Amino acid sequence: MHLILWRHAEAEDIASSDLARQLTTRGRKQAQSVARWLRARLPDDALILASPAARTIQTAEALTDQYRVVRELAPDASVDAVLAAAGWPGGIAPAVVVVGHQPTLGEVAAHLLDAAAEGAHPRGWAVKKAGVLWIASRERLGDEQAVLHAAITPDLV
């Protein structure tokens, strides 16, 4: 399974509610730039999951109009909720893109990739706005592993 964690692009600071915050003009450009990069690499059967926040939906829409809104991915979602929504490590699809929020996405990455210290609670990674962390699951010697395939930000694409 490929799990692509995509943080929403830059959003306005103030709105009627946190879920109503919209992307800024810069945020729309960030989302479009990263979406072009993703589109060239994602398999056709990739599943896109977005938080119910307007800014994540707008970010996902830069990639495709074929996405699912998953309320369990709302701001302050837990690592377990994100992994369950994506079906990690087996996957609900061969490739799942989760369009979500910090600090949750960074916590998911730390949980999967900083697993060396068993029983430890790794700190979350900082993920830049519109940044992508592409993680794959694999089995080696009977052990499930997470492998970082790519880390990209809008200024690198």
KAPEHU-V479987 format. One record per run of one state. SS is the DSSP state (alpha for helix, beta for strand, coil for the rest). FROM is the first residue (numbers start at 1). TO is the last residue. If there is no record, write none. Layout:
SS_FROM_TO + SS_FROM_TO
This chain:
coil_1_1 + beta_2_7 + coil_8_10 + beta_11_11 + coil_12_17 + alpha_18_20 + coil_21_22 + beta_23_23 + coil_24_24 + alpha_25_39 + coil_40_46 + beta_47_50 + coil_51_53 + alpha_54_63 + coil_64_67 + beta_68_69 + coil_70_70 + alpha_71_73 + coil_74_78 + alpha_79_86 + coil_87_94 + beta_95_100 + coil_101_103 + alpha_104_113 + coil_114_131 + beta_132_140 + coil_141_142 + beta_143_152 + coil_153_153 + alpha_154_156 + coil_157_157
